[in-house]
Amino acid sequence: MKRLERNNYLEKLMAFRDKHIIKIITGIRRCGKSTLMEIYQDALRSRGVAEEQIVAVNFEDFDFRALRQPEQLHAYIKARITPGKTTYVFLDEIQHVENWPEVIDSLFLRKELDLYLTGSNAYLLSSEIATMISGRYVELKMLPLSFGEYVSAMDDSQPLSQLYRSYIETTSFPYGLELQGQPKELRDYLEGIYNTVVVKDLVSRKKIPDVMMLESVARFLFDAIGSPLSTKKIADTMTSSGRKIDVKTVEKYVDALMESFIVYQAKRYNIKGKQYLKTLEKYYVVDMGLRFMLLGSRSTDVGHMLENVIYLELLRRGYEVYVGKVDNLEVDFVAMDGKETRYYQVAATVRDQQTLQRELASLQKINDHYPKRILTLDEDPEADYDGIRRINALEWLVGRTE
């Protein structure tokens, strides 16, 4: 299996090389953050950076356990600064270090250091503890493998439709590539990720007393991807099915799951009024394989799964992604990057004329000239409906069409 270079992320890191700003890579456990740092270190070496200029610490390695103490870490790095040259410092899973912002703030004062950190929860930067370094860092949000990366690692003689099915039914976590054709081992691996993120990390960090209820909320969100939800609706539905839970507890658990990057929330946006709406968000899961592991094949809404994959891909491409509202109709995704806006409808198939008209209807109500697309799994020639292009979603995912 050839090593995936994760070029999209590597290029972003390279763009910030030697800039006096802290680079923080965030993302769910096992999405490839540590490997990306190794790839980046190799790239630095290939560009003439000497070995003594690279300092790398993984705080989940027992050998570095003592460095979880801020004074010890500060002294360790200071002792390894290369005089007269840039020293590149890589601190993996920085959340394990006590009062880590104080250490980083102090190291940041040293112009000869180029700092790179990783962390596995959004609490790292959203909480009050990160205010000390606010304005001095850039966050690179990392996800597991895109479909394009997955295809590049596989036998590309297979049709895209076959590779896509494998992608959503196995996993997009990089190590899953090593477990192709080993379903039991793959399931054990995914259960390990899920248990570490949901049961171990969240329960200990958030001091959650009812692990089974947390898992029930996770299952609910996994099962309801692509459906408009409110925390009240989640609480009411779970309570009516015999799992009594109040709205505040649901909010707490949903926030915790989002902080761990296992679940993502897409807020709603009024396209005509250009306003952000506060109700009925949609939720998406970081990896379809985790969803299959948790729910089995009983919940296989092809359209919603495709929607989930498209949503994550838009995030990878640097967009802020919202669910659009135009009059009483919905646009699956409004993608903004500060320069332009793009509109996407996602459907498993639009070969039925009624379905096609339904998907076109909301896009036809938008009066601006930004790109409008319908993405489907239909293996038909592209079509254009007065500027609204219908294209194959898999071709779009691998970058063969826009």
Beta strands, then each sheet from edge to edge (+ up, - down):
strand 1: 22-26
strand 2: 54-58
strand 3: 87-92
strand 4: 113-119
strand 5: 137-141
strand 6: 263-270
strand 7: 275-285
strand 8: 320-326
strand 9: 329-336
strand 10: 341-347
strand 11: 372-376
strand 12: 383-385
strand 13: 388-392
sheet 1: 2+ 3+ 4+ 1+ 5+
sheet 2: 7+ 6- 8- 9+ 10- 11- 13- 12+
end
